[in-house]
């Protein structure tokens, strides 16, 4: 079975049973963080529906012509829609509906999968809504989203919701190592993202490595309460972290450093993001009290809120330095 589906075994079992009993609904919202296997699951359910040699228990064979075409995104009755630029536009939904008003190209069944469904424009959402109210024929829609609260309530109320939990860190770390990522990088990456594709991408990215190095140098200055930290923001930090998503990562890396310190301090060494830096953690752990580490984390979490509300990054980092310098 496909890795992502295997990790969401409860969900695939549920759908397999539903399909066997021929009780599949018309519309589902798959909700969960990036990288939790939502798309894979939608394709898997489609495979199960179209499989020419479906196995006992409702599982697709994964090998017949239909299974192969679905998994390579080439099945005419399984239609996938993704944002065109930043949004899913009304024309895209109209095309989809036109597609569905024809009977299935090869059967009477159709499946459509809308990625990033929260990015539907109001027009697109309303157009979809009409369709969900009066489904024509044997149609099942999967709306995939990382931000369920941004879907129209009227759409949500017509869909059955399925929540996708993140995979456990251990499991993700092993998977990354199997993909050739070094164990130290894998340990860090699973703390930063649940999205395996992104993790692999970062592991091969030189920028990412320099980002980590820069943050570790910044942290060393902060730990020593070295006023140089203030200058470092302008000379070293900002040139590396230019864009907003990069600046968010900078803060996330910093948070990860101090979470590690807190874990180390309280002897929870099995979940470290930087397991290879135990000597430094040991030293830092001796010079900080648990209360001080918690205070640092609080400052960083407050800064994350500022960054989320679009305060300029340089100002956010400068405030971190000022607040931490001030700590007794
Ligand atoms: Zn098959």
Boltz pocket constraint, residues with backbone or C-beta under 6 A from the ligand:
constraints:
  - pocket:
      binder: B
      contacts: [[A, 47], [A, 50], [A, 51], [A, 52], [A, 53], [A, 54], [A, 60], [A, 61], [A, 62], [A, 63], [A, 64], [A, 65], [A, 66], [A, 67], [A, 68]]
      max_distance: 6.0
